[in-house]
Amino acid sequence: MGDHEAERDAFAERAFDSALGYFDVLSTYLGLRLGMYAALAEHGPVTSSELAERAGVAERYAREWLEQQATRGILLADLTGGPSARFSLPPGHAEVLLDRDSLSYLGAGIRQLMSLRTVVDQVAEAFRTGAGVPYAAYGAESANGQGFTNRPLFLTTLPNEWLPAIPQVHARLGADPPARVADVGCGSGWSSIAIATAYPRVSVDGFDPDDFSVQQARQNAEEAGVGDRVRFHAEGAAALEGSIDFATAFECIHDMARPVEVLGSVRRALTPEGVMLVVDERTRESFTGEPDDLEAYFYGWSLFDCLPTGMADPPSVGTGTVMRSATLAGYALEAGFGGFEVLPIEHETFRLYLLRA
């Protein structure tokens, strides 16, 4: 077999694997949306008839879904106990799909992926025109998917590992007078809630221009018992007033049309000793042209979500998800920050930056 044929066959196999992955996303979304995974996790091994009754779906469709899931190794099938196969959801798979407190939780990410189906035509048009796609076009499923995907990280890793590893920040958040924190691009509020919960003296103002996300954030804060110290504003961080001791921006700078304006507003509001924590994707330092699954995953979100939404509010710098460290450093310098540091905190997906006033 020549080089051409080997190359052809390898790529054909890759395309087939991608098609299987696409069906995985679609069928997993069905299982989440229709409560079939939840029924499996609650009731244990079930037949198709039992699943149909407990999830409120038609038996014939339940059977087809169960068998498809077994062929993909998502469910286990037992054909030894009688005329009807019994299907079960392994505990590890249940954690990934259903446990919203687990750092391995991906159920919300599946839902967010499926939100892209509503904007493909608009993204294609944006490619032709150079315009963008409004964030609101992605709908509640996208906003909720993003919020619940990062929720475990915000409620566990952020207060228990990241903030204590930054001595200046950890000390100020626990000291008097009570620190004032600004959470830029707060989304559904879990980062703000985590900071207020871990540091009972602080007050947090979360800023996000998406009305739906802010409504969710307010509800989440009340349910978490920190509604008296956490306020959310349905506007950008340019609305910052007064002085702040600490600012954060989690996975949002790359979405902004004019990040220098936002960073400049934060810089002017910070006290002389204040700092800003920026957490964004752990990209390579430069584009290498080499295959890289994590980088490709970032580019996927950039193509269909982050770049189009960032381009929807011209004039836009068009950053996209794959924001290199040097790009952020340039934004920070232009915004007036005097110091820029890549923190020595390791994470497989995110990189942490500290911007000093």
KEKE-3310 file (N, C-alpha, C; in steps of 0.2 Angstrom, whole numbers, plus 5000, padded with zeros to 4 digits):
npx = (5004:5003:5009:4999:4987:4988:4987:4974:4966:4968:4963:4950:4946:4947:4937:4926:4927:4924:4911:4905:4907:4900:4887:4887:4887:4874:4865:4868:4864:4850:4848:4850:4841:4829:4828:4833:4845:4845:4835:4840:4851:4844:4836:4843:4848:4838:4824:4819:4806:4804:4812:4805:4793:4797:4804:4795:4794:4792:4792:4798:4807:4814:4821:4828:4837:4844:4850:4859:4867:4873:4881:4890:4897:4893:4882:4879:4875:4865:4861:4858:4848:4835:4821:4822:4834:4843:4848:4862:4869:4885:4893:4904:4902:4889:4893:4900:4890:4879:4882:4882:4891:4903:4920:4923:4911:4902:4890:4883:4891:4888:4875:4878:4885:4875:4868:4874:4868:4858:4863:4871:4868:4868:4882:4888:4884:4890:4904:4904:4901:4909:4904:4895:4888:4875:4876:4864:4858:4861:4854:4846:4850:4864:4869:4866:4873:4886:4887:4885:4894:4906:4904:4907:4921:4922:4916:4924:4939:4943:4941:4947:4960:4966:4964:4969:4983:4988:4995:4994:4981:4973:4976:4971:4957:4953:4954:4951:4948:4933:4935:4931:4925:4926:4918:4921:4911:4903:4893:4882:4885:4892:4906:4907:4898:4906:4917:4912:4907:4918:4925:4919:4919:4919:4912:4904:4903:4895:4897:4889:4883:4873:4856:4848:4858:4861:4849:4849:4860:4857:4847:4854:4863:4854:4849:4861:4863:4870:4865:4865:4877:4882:4880:4872:4874:4867:4875:4890:4908:4912:4903:4908:4909:4917:4930:4939:4946:4950:4949:4941:4941:4934:4937:4932:4938:4943:4931:4927:4923:4930:4942:4952:4946:4937:4947:4953:4944:4943:4956:4956:4948:4953:4961:4977:4985:4978:4974:4971:4964:4965:4957:4960:4959:4971:4981:4993:5009:5011:5005:5008:5005:5004:4996:4985:4975:4969:4970:4964:4951:4948:4949:4937:4927:4929:4927:4913:4907:4914:4922:4912:4902:4910:4913:4901:4898:4903:4916:4927:4940:4941:4946:4944:4943:4956:4966:4982:4995:5004:4995:4985:4994:4997:4985:4983:4994:4991:4979:4984:4989:5002:5009:5011:5008:5011:5004:5011:5002:4996:4985:4975:4967:4965:4974:4981:4982:4990:4986:4993:4990)
npy = (4994:5011:5027:5037:5029:5024:5035:5040:5029:5030:5043:5041:5032:5040:5049:5041:5037:5050:5052:5042:5048:5059:5054:5049:5061:5066:5055:5054:5066:5065:5055:5062:5073:5067:5060:5047:5042:5046:5038:5026:5027:5028:5017:5006:4990:4989:4983:4987:4990:4993:5004:5013:5015:5021:5033:5039:5037:5030:5012:5006:5015:5017:5004:5004:5014:5010:4999:5004:5012:5002:4996:5006:5005:5013:5010:4995:4978:4965:4949:4937:4934:4931:4933:4946:4958:4966:4982:4993:5007:5011:5015:5025:5031:5036:5046:5055:5059:5064:5069:5084:5089:5084:5085:5079:5080:5080:5081:5094:5100:5092:5096:5110:5108:5104:5115:5122:5118:5126:5138:5136:5140:5153:5155:5151:5161:5172:5169:5172:5186:5192:5197:5194:5183:5185:5183:5179:5172:5159:5153:5148:5135:5135:5144:5139:5127:5131:5137:5126:5117:5123:5125:5114:5116:5129:5129:5120:5119:5132:5140:5131:5127:5136:5150:5150:5148:5159:5170:5184:5187:5178:5182:5195:5194:5188:5197:5212:5229:5223:5215:5221:5213:5211:5202:5199:5196:5186:5176:5163:5164:5156:5157:5169:5166:5156:5162:5171:5162:5155:5166:5174:5188:5196:5206:5204:5209:5205:5205:5204:5205:5197:5195:5183:5175:5182:5183:5169:5169:5177:5170:5158:5163:5167:5154:5148:5155:5167:5179:5191:5197:5196:5203:5205:5211:5216:5220:5227:5227:5240:5247:5248:5255:5265:5259:5244:5229:5217:5208:5197:5187:5174:5163:5172:5184:5181:5181:5194:5208:5220:5219:5227:5238:5234:5228:5240:5247:5239:5241:5254:5254:5247:5246:5253:5242:5232:5217:5208:5192:5182:5169:5158:5148:5135:5137:5133:5142:5147:5146:5130:5122:5108:5093:5093:5088:5095:5108:5108:5106:5118:5126:5122:5126:5140:5142:5140:5147:5156:5165:5170:5176:5185:5193:5199:5212:5225:5238:5224:5215:5202:5190:5176:5159:5153:5160:5167:5167:5179:5187:5191:5197:5208:5215:5218:5226:5237:5241:5247:5240:5237:5225:5208:5192:5174:5162:5150:5138:5123:5116:5105:5111:5125:5141:5152:5169:5183:5200:5215:5230)
npz = (5000:4995:5001:4999:4999:5012:5020:5016:5021:5034:5037:5033:5043:5054:5052:5052:5066:5071:5067:5075:5088:5087:5086:5099:5107:5103:5107:5120:5125:5123:5132:5144:5143:5143:5155:5156:5159:5173:5178:5176:5185:5197:5198:5195:5186:5172:5161:5144:5144:5158:5159:5150:5156:5168:5164:5156:5142:5125:5123:5112:5107:5119:5119:5108:5110:5122:5118:5108:5117:5124:5114:5112:5124:5134:5143:5152:5146:5151:5146:5152:5161:5158:5146:5142:5140:5152:5157:5163:5171:5173:5189:5188:5176:5178:5187:5179:5170:5178:5191:5198:5207:5205:5200:5188:5181:5166:5160:5159:5150:5138:5136:5133:5121:5113:5111:5101:5090:5086:5081:5070:5056:5058:5062:5050:5041:5047:5045:5031:5031:5041:5052:5068:5080:5091:5109:5115:5106:5107:5118:5133:5136:5133:5141:5154:5153:5152:5165:5174:5170:5175:5188:5199:5199:5203:5216:5223:5219:5217:5230:5239:5234:5223:5227:5241:5237:5233:5242:5245:5240:5247:5261:5261:5258:5269:5279:5289:5285:5278:5262:5246:5232:5214:5202:5186:5172:5177:5174:5179:5192:5201:5204:5211:5222:5227:5232:5241:5250:5255:5261:5273:5276:5265:5252:5237:5220:5206:5188:5173:5156:5152:5154:5157:5163:5174:5181:5185:5193:5204:5210:5213:5222:5233:5236:5241:5252:5253:5248:5254:5254:5241:5226:5210:5193:5179:5168:5160:5166:5165:5173:5185:5201:5214:5225:5223:5230:5225:5210:5198:5184:5175:5163:5152:5147:5134:5127:5125:5116:5117:5126:5132:5136:5146:5155:5158:5165:5177:5182:5185:5195:5205:5221:5226:5231:5226:5216:5201:5196:5183:5174:5162:5146:5145:5134:5121:5120:5108:5091:5083:5073:5075:5078:5092:5104:5115:5112:5100:5104:5111:5100:5093:5101:5100:5086:5085:5095:5105:5097:5087:5095:5102:5091:5088:5093:5087:5087:5087:5094:5091:5099:5103:5108:5110:5117:5118:5131:5129:5122:5131:5140:5133:5132:5146:5148:5140:5146:5157:5168:5180:5182:5177:5178:5176:5185:5196:5196:5193:5181:5172:5161:5163:5164:5176:5179:5186:5188:5192:5200)
capx = (5000:5007:5008:4992:4982:4988:4984:4967:4963:4969:4959:4943:4945:4946:4931:4921:4927:4921:4904:4903:4907:4894:4881:4888:4884:4867:4861:4869:4859:4843:4847:4850:4835:4823:4829:4834:4851:4843:4831:4845:4855:4840:4833:4848:4847:4831:4823:4817:4799:4804:4814:4800:4788:4800:4806:4790:4795:4789:4796:4802:4812:4819:4824:4834:4842:4847:4855:4864:4871:4877:4886:4895:4900:4891:4878:4881:4869:4865:4856:4858:4843:4828:4820:4823:4840:4843:4854:4864:4873:4891:4894:4908:4898:4884:4896:4902:4884:4874:4884:4884:4896:4910:4925:4922:4905:4902:4883:4881:4895:4885:4870:4880:4887:4869:4865:4877:4864:4853:4866:4875:4867:4871:4889:4890:4883:4896:4910:4904:4901:4914:4900:4895:4882:4873:4876:4857:4855:4863:4849:4847:4854:4871:4871:4866:4878:4892:4887:4885:4901:4912:4901:4911:4928:4922:4914:4929:4946:4944:4942:4951:4967:4968:4965:4974:4989:4990:4995:4992:4974:4970:4976:4966:4950:4951:4956:4947:4941:4930:4937:4926:4927:4922:4918:4919:4909:4901:4889:4877:4886:4895:4912:4905:4896:4911:4922:4908:4906:4924:4928:4913:4919:4919:4906:4906:4898:4896:4895:4888:4878:4867:4851:4846:4863:4861:4844:4850:4865:4853:4843:4859:4866:4849:4849:4867:4863:4875:4862:4866:4884:4883:4875:4874:4872:4866:4879:4898:4912:4912:4899:4911:4910:4920:4936:4939:4952:4952:4944:4942:4938:4935:4935:4928:4941:4943:4924:4925:4924:4935:4944:4956:4941:4935:4952:4955:4939:4945:4962:4955:4944:4957:4966:4984:4987:4973:4976:4966:4965:4961:4958:4957:4961:4978:4983:5000:5011:5010:5002:5013:5003:5005:4990:4984:4968:4966:4970:4958:4945:4948:4947:4930:4922:4930:4924:4906:4904:4917:4923:4906:4899:4914:4912:4894:4898:4909:4922:4929:4947:4941:4951:4942:4945:4963:4970:4989:4998:5006:4989:4982:4999:4997:4979:4984:4998:4987:4974:4987:4991:5009:5012:5008:5012:5008:5005:5014:4997:4995:4978:4975:4963:4966:4980:4980:4986:4989:4987:4995:4989)
capy = (5000:5017:5033:5040:5025:5023:5042:5040:5025:5033:5048:5038:5029:5045:5052:5036:5038:5056:5051:5039:5053:5064:5050:5049:5067:5066:5050:5056:5072:5062:5052:5067:5077:5063:5057:5040:5041:5047:5032:5020:5028:5027:5010:5000:4987:4989:4981:4993:4991:4996:5011:5017:5017:5026:5039:5041:5037:5024:5006:5004:5020:5015:4998:5006:5019:5006:4994:5009:5014:4996:4995:5011:5004:5018:5006:4987:4974:4958:4945:4930:4933:4930:4934:4953:4961:4971:4987:4996:5013:5010:5021:5030:5034:5040:5052:5060:5062:5066:5072:5090:5091:5081:5088:5075:5081:5083:5082:5100:5101:5089:5100:5116:5107:5103:5122:5124:5116:5132:5144:5134:5144:5160:5155:5151:5168:5176:5167:5175:5193:5194:5199:5189:5180:5187:5178:5177:5167:5152:5151:5146:5129:5136:5148:5134:5122:5134:5138:5120:5114:5126:5125:5110:5119:5135:5128:5116:5120:5139:5142:5126:5127:5142:5156:5150:5147:5166:5173:5191:5187:5174:5186:5201:5191:5186:5202:5218:5230:5218:5216:5221:5209:5212:5196:5201:5190:5181:5171:5161:5167:5151:5159:5174:5162:5152:5167:5174:5157:5154:5171:5177:5195:5200:5207:5202:5212:5201:5209:5201:5208:5193:5195:5177:5172:5186:5181:5163:5170:5179:5164:5153:5166:5166:5147:5147:5159:5173:5184:5198:5199:5195:5207:5204:5217:5214:5225:5225:5229:5247:5250:5247:5261:5265:5255:5236:5226:5211:5207:5191:5186:5167:5161:5177:5189:5179:5182:5201:5212:5225:5217:5232:5243:5231:5228:5247:5249:5236:5244:5261:5253:5243:5250:5253:5236:5227:5213:5204:5185:5180:5162:5156:5142:5133:5136:5133:5149:5150:5141:5126:5118:5101:5090:5093:5087:5100:5114:5107:5107:5125:5129:5120:5131:5146:5142:5140:5150:5162:5170:5173:5180:5191:5198:5202:5219:5229:5235:5219:5213:5195:5186:5169:5155:5151:5167:5165:5171:5185:5191:5193:5201:5214:5218:5220:5232:5242:5243:5251:5236:5237:5219:5203:5186:5168:5159:5143:5134:5118:5113:5102:5114:5132:5144:5157:5175:5188:5206:5219:5237)
capz = (5000:4995:5006:4998:5002:5020:5022:5014:5025:5041:5038:5033:5050:5059:5050:5055:5073:5073:5067:5081:5093:5086:5088:5106:5109:5102:5111:5127:5126:5123:5139:5149:5142:5144:5161:5155:5164:5180:5179:5177:5191:5203:5199:5194:5180:5170:5155:5140:5147:5164:5158:5147:5162:5173:5161:5152:5135:5122:5124:5106:5107:5124:5118:5103:5114:5127:5114:5105:5122:5126:5109:5113:5131:5139:5147:5152:5145:5154:5143:5155:5167:5156:5139:5140:5142:5158:5156:5169:5171:5178:5194:5186:5170:5181:5190:5174:5167:5183:5198:5197:5212:5203:5195:5182:5178:5159:5158:5157:5144:5133:5134:5130:5115:5109:5110:5095:5084:5085:5078:5064:5050:5059:5061:5043:5038:5050:5041:5025:5032:5046:5058:5073:5082:5098:5114:5117:5101:5110:5122:5140:5137:5133:5148:5160:5152:5154:5172:5178:5169:5179:5195:5203:5199:5207:5223:5227:5218:5218:5237:5242:5231:5220:5231:5246:5234:5231:5248:5245:5240:5253:5267:5260:5258:5276:5284:5290:5284:5273:5255:5241:5226:5208:5198:5179:5168:5182:5172:5183:5199:5205:5206:5216:5227:5230:5235:5247:5255:5258:5265:5276:5277:5259:5248:5230:5215:5199:5182:5167:5152:5150:5158:5159:5168:5180:5185:5188:5198:5210:5213:5215:5228:5238:5238:5244:5258:5253:5244:5257:5252:5234:5221:5203:5189:5172:5164:5159:5171:5165:5177:5192:5205:5220:5224:5225:5233:5221:5204:5195:5177:5174:5156:5149:5143:5127:5124:5125:5110:5119:5133:5135:5140:5153:5160:5160:5170:5183:5184:5188:5202:5210:5226:5224:5233:5223:5210:5197:5194:5177:5173:5155:5144:5145:5127:5120:5120:5101:5086:5081:5067:5076:5081:5099:5106:5119:5108:5095:5108:5112:5093:5092:5105:5097:5079:5085:5100:5108:5092:5084:5100:5103:5085:5088:5096:5084:5084:5091:5093:5089:5102:5102:5114:5110:5119:5121:5136:5126:5120:5137:5143:5129:5134:5152:5148:5137:5150:5162:5173:5180:5183:5174:5181:5175:5192:5196:5198:5188:5180:5165:5157:5164:5166:5180:5178:5191:5185:5197:5198)
cpx = (5004:5005:5001:4987:4982:4985:4977:4964:4963:4964:4951:4941:4943:4939:4925:4921:4923:4913:4901:4902:4902:4888:4881:4885:4876:4863:4862:4864:4852:4843:4847:4843:4829:4823:4830:4840:4849:4839:4835:4849:4851:4838:4837:4846:4840:4830:4820:4810:4799:4807:4809:4795:4791:4802:4801:4791:4792:4794:4800:4808:4817:4823:4830:4839:4847:4852:4860:4869:4876:4882:4891:4899:4898:4886:4881:4875:4870:4859:4856:4852:4836:4827:4822:4830:4839:4849:4855:4869:4879:4891:4898:4905:4893:4887:4897:4896:4879:4876:4886:4889:4903:4914:4925:4916:4905:4895:4881:4885:4891:4879:4872:4882:4881:4866:4868:4872:4859:4856:4871:4874:4869:4879:4892:4890:4889:4902:4910:4904:4906:4910:4900:4888:4880:4873:4869:4855:4857:4858:4851:4851:4861:4873:4871:4871:4885:4893:4888:4891:4906:4910:4906:4918:4927:4920:4920:4936:4947:4945:4947:4959:4969:4969:4970:4982:4992:4990:4993:4984:4971:4970:4971:4959:4948:4952:4950:4951:4939:4932:4931:4929:4923:4923:4916:4917:4907:4896:4883:4879:4890:4902:4911:4903:4901:4916:4918:4907:4912:4927:4922:4913:4918:4912:4908:4900:4900:4893:4894:4882:4872:4862:4849:4851:4863:4855:4845:4855:4862:4850:4848:4862:4861:4849:4855:4868:4868:4872:4863:4872:4886:4878:4877:4871:4872:4869:4887:4901:4913:4908:4902:4911:4913:4927:4935:4946:4954:4946:4946:4939:4939:4932:4931:4931:4942:4936:4923:4927:4930:4938:4948:4952:4939:4941:4954:4950:4941:4951:4961:4951:4948:4961:4973:4987:4983:4976:4970:4968:4961:4963:4955:4961:4969:4980:4991:5002:5011:5007:5008:5011:5003:4998:4990:4977:4965:4965:4965:4951:4943:4945:4940:4926:4923:4927:4916:4903:4908:4919:4917:4903:4903:4914:4906:4893:4904:4910:4925:4937:4947:4946:4950:4945:4952:4967:4977:4990:5000:5001:4986:4987:4998:4991:4980:4989:4995:4982:4977:4989:4999:5013:5008:5012:5008:5009:5007:5009:4995:4987:4978:4972:4964:4973:4978:4985:4985:4991:4988:4994:4995)
cpy = (5006:5022:5036:5035:5024:5030:5042:5035:5027:5038:5046:5035:5034:5048:5048:5037:5045:5056:5047:5043:5058:5060:5049:5055:5067:5061:5051:5061:5069:5059:5056:5071:5073:5059:5050:5038:5041:5041:5026:5021:5026:5020:5004:4997:4987:4986:4988:4995:4995:5004:5016:5019:5022:5032:5042:5042:5030:5018:5005:5009:5018:5009:5000:5010:5014:5001:4998:5010:5008:4995:5000:5010:5009:5015:4999:4984:4967:4954:4938:4929:4932:4932:4941:4955:4966:4976:4991:5002:5012:5016:5027:5034:5039:5047:5057:5063:5065:5070:5079:5093:5089:5085:5085:5076:5084:5083:5088:5102:5098:5093:5107:5114:5106:5110:5125:5123:5122:5137:5142:5138:5151:5161:5155:5158:5173:5175:5171:5183:5196:5197:5194:5186:5182:5181:5175:5172:5160:5149:5149:5140:5130:5140:5143:5129:5125:5135:5131:5116:5117:5126:5121:5113:5125:5134:5124:5119:5128:5141:5137:5126:5133:5148:5156:5149:5154:5170:5180:5191:5184:5179:5192:5199:5189:5191:5208:5224:5225:5220:5217:5218:5211:5206:5198:5195:5184:5175:5169:5161:5162:5153:5165:5171:5159:5157:5170:5169:5155:5159:5176:5184:5199:5201:5207:5206:5208:5205:5204:5204:5204:5193:5189:5174:5176:5184:5174:5164:5172:5174:5159:5156:5166:5159:5145:5151:5165:5179:5191:5201:5199:5199:5206:5209:5215:5219:5223:5228:5236:5250:5250:5254:5260:5261:5248:5234:5220:5210:5200:5191:5178:5165:5165:5182:5187:5180:5189:5204:5217:5224:5223:5237:5240:5230:5235:5249:5246:5239:5250:5260:5250:5248:5249:5246:5230:5223:5210:5197:5184:5173:5161:5150:5141:5132:5135:5141:5152:5144:5137:5122:5110:5099:5090:5093:5093:5107:5114:5108:5114:5128:5128:5125:5138:5147:5144:5144:5157:5167:5173:5178:5186:5196:5201:5209:5223:5236:5230:5217:5206:5190:5178:5165:5154:5158:5165:5170:5178:5190:5195:5198:5208:5218:5221:5226:5238:5245:5247:5247:5237:5231:5213:5196:5179:5164:5152:5138:5129:5116:5111:5107:5122:5134:5150:5163:5180:5195:5211:5227:5241)
cpz = (5000:5001:5005:5001:5009:5023:5021:5019:5032:5042:5038:5040:5055:5058:5053:5063:5075:5072:5073:5087:5093:5088:5096:5109:5109:5106:5118:5129:5127:5130:5145:5149:5144:5151:5161:5160:5171:5182:5180:5183:5197:5204:5198:5187:5178:5163:5151:5143:5153:5163:5155:5152:5166:5170:5157:5145:5132:5122:5118:5106:5113:5123:5113:5106:5119:5123:5111:5111:5124:5120:5109:5120:5136:5145:5147:5150:5148:5150:5146:5160:5164:5149:5137:5143:5147:5157:5162:5167:5176:5183:5191:5180:5173:5184:5185:5171:5172:5189:5197:5202:5210:5199:5189:5178:5171:5156:5155:5151:5138:5131:5131:5123:5110:5107:5104:5089:5082:5081:5072:5058:5052:5059:5054:5040:5041:5047:5035:5026:5036:5052:5063:5075:5089:5103:5115:5112:5103:5115:5129:5141:5137:5139:5154:5159:5154:5162:5176:5176:5174:5187:5200:5204:5204:5214:5226:5225:5219:5225:5240:5240:5228:5224:5237:5244:5232:5238:5249:5245:5245:5259:5267:5261:5265:5281:5284:5287:5278:5266:5251:5234:5220:5204:5191:5175:5172:5180:5177:5191:5203:5208:5212:5222:5231:5235:5242:5252:5259:5262:5267:5277:5271:5256:5241:5225:5208:5194:5176:5162:5150:5155:5161:5164:5174:5184:5188:5193:5204:5213:5216:5222:5234:5241:5242:5251:5258:5249:5248:5256:5245:5230:5214:5198:5182:5167:5164:5165:5171:5170:5184:5195:5211:5219:5226:5226:5229:5216:5201:5188:5175:5167:5152:5145:5136:5123:5122:5119:5111:5126:5136:5139:5146:5158:5163:5166:5177:5186:5187:5195:5207:5215:5224:5226:5229:5217:5207:5195:5188:5176:5166:5152:5144:5138:5127:5119:5113:5096:5083:5074:5069:5079:5089:5101:5110:5116:5103:5098:5109:5105:5091:5095:5102:5090:5080:5090:5102:5103:5089:5089:5102:5097:5084:5090:5093:5087:5089:5089:5090:5092:5101:5108:5115:5111:5122:5127:5134:5124:5126:5140:5139:5131:5141:5152:5145:5141:5156:5168:5174:5181:5180:5175:5179:5182:5191:5199:5193:5187:5173:5159:5157:5166:5170:5180:5184:5188:5191:5195:5197)
residu = (MET:GLY:ASP:HIS:GLU:ALA:GLU:ARG:ASP:ALA:PHE:ALA:GLU:ARG:ALA:PHE:ASP:SER:ALA:LEU:GLY:TYR:PHE:ASP:VAL:LEU:SER:THR:TYR:LEU:GLY:LEU:ARG:LEU:GLY:MET:TYR:ALA:ALA:LEU:ALA:GLU:HIS:GLY:PRO:VAL:THR:SER:SER:GLU:LEU:ALA:GLU:ARG:ALA:GLY:VAL:ALA:GLU:ARG:TYR:ALA:ARG:GLU:TRP:LEU:GLU:GLN:GLN:ALA:THR:ARG:GLY:ILE:LEU:LEU:ALA:ASP:LEU:THR:GLY:GLY:PRO:SER:ALA:ARG:PHE:SER:LEU:PRO:PRO:GLY:HIS:ALA:GLU:VAL:LEU:LEU:ASP:ARG:ASP:SER:LEU:SER:TYR:LEU:GLY:ALA:GLY:ILE:ARG:GLN:LEU:MET:SER:LEU:ARG:THR:VAL:VAL:ASP:GLN:VAL:ALA:GLU:ALA:PHE:ARG:THR:GLY:ALA:GLY:VAL:PRO:TYR:ALA:ALA:TYR:GLY:ALA:GLU:SER:ALA:ASN:GLY:GLN:GLY:PHE:THR:ASN:ARG:PRO:LEU:PHE:LEU:THR:THR:LEU:PRO:ASN:GLU:TRP:LEU:PRO:ALA:ILE:PRO:GLN:VAL:HIS:ALA:ARG:LEU:GLY:ALA:ASP:PRO:PRO:ALA:ARG:VAL:ALA:ASP:VAL:GLY:CYS:GLY:SER:GLY:TRP:SER:SER:ILE:ALA:ILE:ALA:THR:ALA:TYR:PRO:ARG:VAL:SER:VAL:ASP:GLY:PHE:ASP:PRO:ASP:ASP:PHE:SER:VAL:GLN:GLN:ALA:ARG:GLN:ASN:ALA:GLU:GLU:ALA:GLY:VAL:GLY:ASP:ARG:VAL:ARG:PHE:HIS:ALA:GLU:GLY:ALA:ALA:ALA:LEU:GLU:GLY:SER:ILE:ASP:PHE:ALA:THR:ALA:PHE:GLU:CYS:ILE:HIS:ASP:MET:ALA:ARG:PRO:VAL:GLU:VAL:LEU:GLY:SER:VAL:ARG:ARG:ALA:LEU:THR:PRO:GLU:GLY:VAL:MET:LEU:VAL:VAL:ASP:GLU:ARG:THR:ARG:GLU:SER:PHE:THR:GLY:GLU:PRO:ASP:ASP:LEU:GLU:ALA:TYR:PHE:TYR:GLY:TRP:SER:LEU:PHE:ASP:CYS:LEU:PRO:THR:GLY:MET:ALA:ASP:PRO:PRO:SER:VAL:GLY:THR:GLY:THR:VAL:MET:ARG:SER:ALA:THR:LEU:ALA:GLY:TYR:ALA:LEU:GLU:ALA:GLY:PHE:GLY:GLY:PHE:GLU:VAL:LEU:PRO:ILE:GLU:HIS:GLU:THR:PHE:ARG:LEU:TYR:LEU:LEU:ARG:ALA)
# end
